[in-house]
Amino acid sequence: MPRKRRPGRPSTADQDPEAIRRDILVAARKEFVEHGLDGARVDRIATRAGVNKRLLYHYVGNKETLYSHVLLQAYRD
């Protein structure tokens, strides 16, 4: 029997990996701006990005690496 999905955002399996990564970086940037590195929480970043924490860690490693990616992106912008 096929799995039922909630209406709204497509499952991450149906999404482009670059789009997922972009969503994670956008969510992380907002979280770091609001809470700083020490106050930021990976679970809130994952929720904002619409992914689970495990997938977030798959894409970015750990919180410090994610912070580095966000800083690099901000520098490039």
ZADO-29366 format. One record per residue: x, y, z of N, C-alpha, C, CB in turn; residue number from 1; residue in one letter. Coordinates in steps of 0.02 Angstrom, whole numbers, m for minus. Glycine has a CB too. Layout:
ZADO-29366
{{X, Y, Z}, {X, Y, Z}, {X, Y, Z}, {X, Y, Z}, NUM, "a"}
...
END
This chain:
ZADO-29366
{{42, m58, 0}, {0, 0, 0}, {45, 62, 0}, {m48, 0, 61}, 1, "m"}
{{33, 110, m45}, {75, 169, m48}, {67, 212, 15}, {58, 211, m109}, 2, "p"}
{{121, 244, 31}, {123, 288, 90}, {82, 351, 76}, {195, 306, 109}, 3, "r"}
{{43, 373, 124}, {4, 434, 117}, {48, 493, 136}, {m60, 433, 161}, 4, "k"}
{{44, 545, 96}, {82, 606, 111}, {35, 662, 128}, {127, 625, 52}, 5, "r"}
{{59, 706, 170}, {20, 765, 187}, {20, 812, 128}, {47, 800, 251}, 6, "r"}
{{m34, 849, 118}, {m34, 898, 65}, {14, 955, 82}, {m105, 926, 53}, 7, "p"}
{{36, 989, 31}, {82, 1045, 42}, {149, 1032, 10}, {91, 1058, 117}, 8, "g"}
{{200, 1041, 48}, {268, 1035, 22}, {282, 963, 0}, {319, 1056, 76}, 9, "r"}
{{314, 954, m59}, {331, 886, m81}, {382, 854, m35}, {357, 888, m153}, 10, "p"}
{{384, 788, m35}, {433, 754, 7}, {503, 771, m17}, {421, 677, 6}, 11, "s"}
{{552, 765, 27}, {620, 782, 8}, {646, 735, m46}, {666, 780, 68}, 12, "t"}
{{619, 675, m51}, {640, 628, m103}, {622, 655, m172}, {608, 560, m92}, 13, "a"}
{{571, 697, m176}, {549, 725, m240}, {583, 791, m256}, {474, 734, m239}, 14, "d"}
{{623, 817, m212}, {653, 883, m222}, {725, 878, m247}, {651, 921, m157}, 15, "q"}
{{745, 932, m278}, {813, 940, m302}, {860, 949, m242}, {818, 1000, m351}, 16, "d"}
{{915, 912, m240}, {961, 918, m183}, {987, 990, m173}, {1019, 872, m193}, 17, "p"}
{{997, 1026, m227}, {1021, 1095, m221}, {967, 1139, m189}, {1041, 1123, m289}, 18, "e"}
{{904, 1125, m204}, {849, 1163, m174}, {845, 1149, m99}, {782, 1146, m208}, 19, "a"}
{{856, 1087, m80}, {856, 1069, m9}, {913, 1105, 27}, {862, 992, 0}, 20, "i"}
{{971, 1102, m3}, {1029, 1136, 27}, {1017, 1211, 33}, {1093, 1123, m16}, 21, "r"}
{{988, 1241, m18}, {973, 1312, m16}, {923, 1328, 40}, {944, 1336, m85}, 22, "r"}
{{871, 1287, 46}, {822, 1296, 100}, {855, 1292, 169}, {765, 1244, 94}, 23, "d"}
{{900, 1245, 176}, {936, 1237, 240}, {978, 1299, 255}, {980, 1174, 239}, 24, "i"}
{{1013, 1324, 205}, {1056, 1383, 215}, {1015, 1445, 231}, {1099, 1395, 154}, 25, "l"}
{{958, 1453, 198}, {915, 1511, 212}, {888, 1506, 284}, {855, 1514, 162}, 26, "v"}
{{865, 1447, 303}, {839, 1438, 371}, {894, 1448, 423}, {809, 1367, 378}, 27, "a"}
{{953, 1423, 408}, {1008, 1430, 455}, {1029, 1503, 463}, {1068, 1389, 432}, 28, "a"}
{{1030, 1539, 409}, {1049, 1610, 412}, {1000, 1648, 458}, {1049, 1642, 342}, 29, "r"}
{{936, 1635, 451}, {886, 1668, 493}, {896, 1648, 567}, {815, 1649, 471}, 30, "k"}
{{908, 1585, 578}, {917, 1561, 647}, {980, 1591, 679}, {923, 1484, 647}, 31, "e"}
{{1035, 1594, 642}, {1096, 1623, 669}, {1090, 1698, 681}, {1155, 1608, 622}, 32, "f"}
{{1054, 1732, 637}, {1043, 1804, 647}, {1003, 1816, 711}, {1007, 1835, 586}, 33, "v"}
{{952, 1776, 721}, {908, 1785, 779}, {939, 1762, 845}, {844, 1748, 768}, 34, "e"}
{{980, 1709, 843}, {1002, 1677, 905}, {1078, 1672, 913}, {973, 1609, 910}, 35, "h"}
{{1116, 1688, 862}, {1189, 1680, 865}, {1208, 1607, 861}, {1216, 1711, 930}, 36, "g"}
{{1273, 1594, 857}, {1297, 1525, 851}, {1279, 1483, 912}, {1372, 1525, 840}, 37, "l"}
{{1290, 1510, 970}, {1278, 1470, 1031}, {1203, 1459, 1045}, {1308, 1505, 1091}, 38, "d"}
{{1162, 1507, 1027}, {1090, 1501, 1041}, {1051, 1466, 986}, {1061, 1568, 1052}, 39, "g"}
{{1081, 1459, 927}, {1046, 1427, 871}, {1037, 1353, 886}, {1086, 1436, 805}, 40, "a"}
{{981, 1325, 864}, {965, 1255, 874}, {953, 1221, 807}, {904, 1247, 920}, 41, "r"}
{{986, 1165, 797}, {981, 1128, 734}, {909, 1106, 722}, {1028, 1068, 734}, 42, "v"}
{{873, 1088, 774}, {804, 1066, 765}, {760, 1122, 738}, {775, 1039, 831}, 43, "d"}
{{772, 1184, 760}, {734, 1241, 733}, {753, 1255, 661}, {746, 1304, 776}, 44, "r"}
{{817, 1248, 645}, {839, 1258, 575}, {806, 1206, 531}, {917, 1253, 570}, 45, "i"}
{{806, 1143, 552}, {775, 1090, 513}, {701, 1103, 502}, {786, 1022, 547}, 46, "a"}
{{667, 1124, 555}, {595, 1139, 550}, {583, 1195, 500}, {566, 1157, 618}, 47, "t"}
{{622, 1248, 505}, {615, 1305, 458}, {627, 1284, 386}, {663, 1362, 477}, 48, "r"}
{{675, 1238, 377}, {693, 1216, 310}, {646, 1163, 283}, {764, 1190, 309}, 49, "a"}
{{604, 1135, 327}, {557, 1083, 306}, {589, 1015, 296}, {524, 1104, 242}, 50, "g"}
{{644, 1003, 334}, {678, 938, 330}, {685, 912, 402}, {748, 944, 295}, 51, "v"}
{{705, 848, 407}, {718, 823, 475}, {792, 833, 491}, {698, 748, 481}, 52, "n"}
{{809, 828, 554}, {878, 841, 576}, {928, 793, 543}, {884, 835, 651}, 53, "k"}
{{908, 733, 533}, {954, 684, 503}, {973, 705, 432}, {921, 614, 501}, 54, "r"}
{{924, 728, 393}, {939, 751, 326}, {982, 814, 327}, {873, 765, 287}, 55, "l"}
{{968, 859, 374}, {1008, 919, 381}, {1081, 900, 394}, {981, 964, 438}, 56, "l"}
{{1093, 854, 440}, {1161, 833, 455}, {1193, 799, 394}, {1162, 784, 514}, 57, "y"}
{{1154, 764, 355}, {1180, 733, 293}, {1207, 786, 246}, {1125, 691, 259}, 58, "h"}
{{1171, 841, 240}, {1190, 894, 193}, {1246, 938, 219}, {1131, 936, 177}, 59, "y"}
{{1250, 951, 284}, {1297, 1002, 308}, {1345, 978, 363}, {1259, 1059, 334}, 60, "v"}
{{1338, 919, 388}, {1384, 896, 439}, {1361, 914, 509}, {1453, 925, 427}, 61, "g"}
{{1387, 969, 536}, {1368, 989, 604}, {1352, 1064, 605}, {1424, 973, 654}, 62, "n"}
{{1332, 1089, 663}, {1310, 1158, 668}, {1367, 1207, 651}, {1284, 1172, 739}, 63, "k"}
{{1427, 1192, 673}, {1483, 1237, 660}, {1499, 1240, 585}, {1545, 1214, 699}, 64, "e"}
{{1495, 1183, 551}, {1506, 1182, 479}, {1451, 1221, 444}, {1509, 1110, 453}, 65, "t"}
{{1390, 1212, 466}, {1334, 1249, 438}, {1344, 1324, 447}, {1268, 1227, 470}, 66, "l"}
{{1367, 1345, 505}, {1381, 1415, 519}, {1434, 1441, 470}, {1404, 1425, 592}, 67, "y"}
{{1486, 1402, 458}, {1538, 1421, 410}, {1509, 1431, 340}, {1593, 1369, 409}, 68, "s"}
{{1465, 1386, 320}, {1433, 1392, 254}, {1391, 1455, 250}, {1388, 1330, 240}, 69, "h"}
{{1355, 1471, 303}, {1314, 1531, 304}, {1358, 1593, 300}, {1270, 1533, 369}, 70, "v"}
{{1412, 1595, 338}, {1458, 1652, 335}, {1488, 1660, 266}, {1513, 1644, 387}, 71, "l"}
{{1509, 1605, 236}, {1538, 1608, 168}, {1487, 1634, 118}, {1562, 1539, 147}, 72, "l"}
{{1425, 1610, 123}, {1373, 1634, 78}, {1359, 1708, 89}, {1308, 1593, 89}, 73, "q"}
{{1358, 1730, 151}, {1346, 1801, 165}, {1403, 1844, 137}, {1339, 1813, 241}, 74, "a"}
{{1464, 1819, 142}, {1521, 1855, 115}, {1516, 1861, 40}, {1587, 1819, 135}, 75, "y"}
{{1494, 1808, 7}, {1486, 1809, m66}, {1430, 1855, m89}, {1473, 1738, m92}, 76, "r"}
{{1378, 1860, m48}, {1321, 1902, m66}, {1342, 1974, m60}, {1260, 1888, m21}, 77, "d"}
END
